[in-house]
């Protein structure tokens, strides 16, 4: 897919997401404007790549399980968004090679370190694959936290926040132990951002609830 197709789809998808859900995106300026980077996000719903990536003013290549490419309509949607097919449950060397090539070319890839969607809404244990890519390719990751995509329905508010990027330490080589250590750092960054932004979301929800109840009360006077 060429750049024109991607950005045309990007604009269309943004309009759809904003129309169907009360989607808000904060902190886009935190994301690196140039150079290779891995966007990481928490994962509740199948369309989280759109909630996480549509606020970034760069092309984002998200991983997607290969079975999705066998569904014609879904294949069209995710291909326009530069999805990379991944065979889950095995070491997919083809997907890994594609990811490395894109990072080497200074592109952005999107990954969900949890590996699969969370069932209870809590942040699950991270796999080490994302950290390994960061260390091996010497590229930063940038966390994006999504609120509201669990139990998603039309009209529900969904909010995403972008955190600060983290670069791998210069002296941290790509060993098994270092991958585990960097994965823990990655998890803690995501958890800290989730906890910080949860307070903002809850405060805004209370304000919105108060305003809604106030309007109802005034209409009933």
Secondary structure, DSSP 8 states (H G I E B T S, - for coil): --HHHHHHHHHHHHHHHHHHSEEEEE-GGGS-SSS-EEEEE--SSTTHHHHHHTTSSS-EEEEEEGGGGGSHHHHHHHHHTT-EEE-TTS--HHHHHHHHHHHHTT-EEEE-TTSS--SSSS-----SHHHHHHHHHT-EEEEEEEES-TT--TT-EEEEEEEEEE---TT--S-HHHHHHHHHHHHHHHHHHHHHHHHHHHHHHHHHHHHHHHHHHHHT-
